[in-house]
Amino acid sequence: MKKGLTEIVFILDKSGSMSGLEEDTIGGFNSMLEKQKKVEGSALITTVLFNHTYEMIHHRKSLDQVSPITEKEYQVGGSTALLDAIGISILSTKKNYIDTLEEERPEKVLFVITTDGIENASKEFQYQEIKSMIEHQKQAFDWEFLFLGANIDAESEARKFGINPDRVANYNHDRRGTKAHYDSVSDAVSSLRSEGTISAKWMEKVDKDFKTRK
């Protein structure tokens, strides 16, 4: 393993229900990346945007070379093929991981999955397949998975594909909620990169905002 190297895969919902939050999503994501550029260590960034389609706009790109996303990349519309987005991303990341020399493999791998709706359009993967894939990667390679959901019972949804409650957060589907979401994601990523584990307090900001305003 390459000490100090973390691979982070962001899977971001761009379905039609995200309409009205484009500016906040773009701003929150870019702000989070800028914060990460100040954290010690190296990181590879993969960013996937999904609705009923799948688009990878960053592929294992060095964090210091990642440009901010804009409204050109983040255009909302369509339905929610969440399972396909997760499944395709895991298979792609796994292939790259296995094909990389062991001494060059990232020390940590983290998936951050964000959605504001229930799965309704996947054609390639089912819940049980995704659950098996996630559980295997966690057990075999110690990969981490975070799930953040709005307008859904995020914990119940995440449980269907094997993500533990301490890695799940609900967030409010508005400007303040989106900011709290990305602040908490940044805290989680920072603790994993700096301390080698995700802090138990990673979701404090988003959880506080959600519970006080839901």
N, C-alpha and C positions, 0 to 999 in steps of 0.2 A: 504494500500500500504506500502511496505517496503521502507522507505526513503533511498535514496542513492543507490538503486539497479536498474541497467539498464540491460535490455535484448537486445542483438544485434544479429540479424540474417543476416549473410552474404550469398548471393546467387551468386556464381561465375561461369561464363561460362568456360567450358573446351572443347568446340567444336573444330573441326579441324582447324577452322580459327584462333584460338589462337596459332597455331604452330609458333615457333620462339620466343615467349614471355614467355615461361614457367619459365625460370630463373628469369626474371624481375617480373613476377606475384608472384612467390613464395617469392622473396626477399621483394617486396613491401608490401605484406600481412603480412609477419612476422615482418617487421620493424614497421608497423602500430600497431600490437598487442603489441610489446615491448613498444612503446610510451604509449599505453593505460594502461599498467601495472603501470605506474608512476602517473597516474591521480587518484585523491582522489575518494573514493567510490568503490562499488562492481559492478561487471558485470557478466552476464551469456552469454556465447558465443555459438551460433549455426552456423556451417559452412556447407553449401550445395554446392556441385560441380555438375554441370549438363551439359549434352549434350543432346542426345536423351534418356539418362538414368538419374537417380537421385541418388545421394549418399550423405548421411549426415555423415561427418567425425567428427564433434563435435556436441553434443546434450546437450544444456543448461549446458555447462561445465563452472565452475568458471574460470574467466579470468586468475587468478594466477596459474591455473593448465593446461592451454592450451599449448601444445607443438607446436613448429614451424611445419608448413607443409613442406613436401619434395617432390622431384620428384616421389617418390613412390605413394603419394596420388594424385598429380596433373599431370595426363597424359592426353594429349589432343587427340581429335579425334571425329568423328561423327557429327551429326547435332544439331539443336538448338531448344529444347523443352522448351522455356522460360516460356510460360504460365503455363505449368504443374509444373515447378520448383517453380514458385511463388505460385500457388494455393495449392500445397501439403504443402509447407512451412507455409503458412498462417493457413491452417487447423490444422496442427500439433501444431503450436505455440498457436493458439486460444484454443485448447483442454487443453494444459498444463496450460494456463493462467486461464481458467475457473475452472479447477480441483484443483487449488492452493488456499489455504485459503486466504481471502482478505488481511489480514495483512501481508502475505508473498509474495504477488504479486509484481512484479517489478514496480517501480514508473514510469519508462519510457520503451517503447519498440520501437526499431528502426530496420527497414529492409534496408539493403544496397544491391542493385541489380546491378550487372555488366555484360554487354554483349558486344560483338563486332559484332553482327549480328542480323538480323530480325528473328523473330519467324518463324520456318518452320517445326516443327515436333511434336507439342503437340497433344495428343489424348484425354485427359481428360477434358481440360478446354478451353473455348473460351474467347475472349477479354471482352465481356460484363460481363461474370461471374467474371472475375478477377477485373474489374472495380467496380462492386457492392461489392465485398468482401473488397477491399481496402477502398472504401468510407465508408463502415460500420465500419471498425475497426478504421478509423480516427475519425469518428463522435462519436462512442459509447465509445471508450477507449483512444482516443487521441494518437494513434500509429503514428509513423513517418515512411515515406518511401522515400529513396533516389534512384535515378536511374542514372547510369553513362553508357554511350554508346560510342563505337568507330565504325567508318565506317557506321554510320547510322545517321538519324536526330533524336537525342535522345529525344528532346522535343516533336516532333510529335508522336514518338512511345510511350512515357510515357503518353501522353494525352489519348491514347486509353484505358489505364487501370487506369486512375484517379489520376495520380501523377502530382502535380502542377509544373509549370516551375521553381519556386524558389527552387525546390528540385531535379532539373535535371541538368546534366552537360555532355557535349561532351568531349571526350579526344582523343589525338592522339595515334594511334595504333603502338607505338614504345617504346623504353626504357625510353626516357624522359617523354613521355606522361603517361606511366604506373606509373612512380615515382610521377608525379604531381597528378595523380588520387588518389593514396594512401595517399599522403600528405594531400589532401583536405578531403578525407574520415576521416582521423585521426582528422583533425580540426573540422569537423562536430560532430564526436562522442565525442570529448573532450568538446565542448561547450554544447552539450546536457547533458552530465554527470555532468559538473561543474555548469552550469547556468540554467539547466532545459529546455533550448530551443536551437534550432540549430541557430547559428549565421548567419546573413544575408550575411556575408563575407566568409562563409564556402568554396565556390567554387572558390575563388580568384586565387589560384595557378593553378588549372587545367584549369580554364577558360583563364587565361593569356597565358598559354602554348599553348592551342588550337588555340586561336585567332592570336597569333603571328607566328604560324608555319603551319596553315592549308593550 
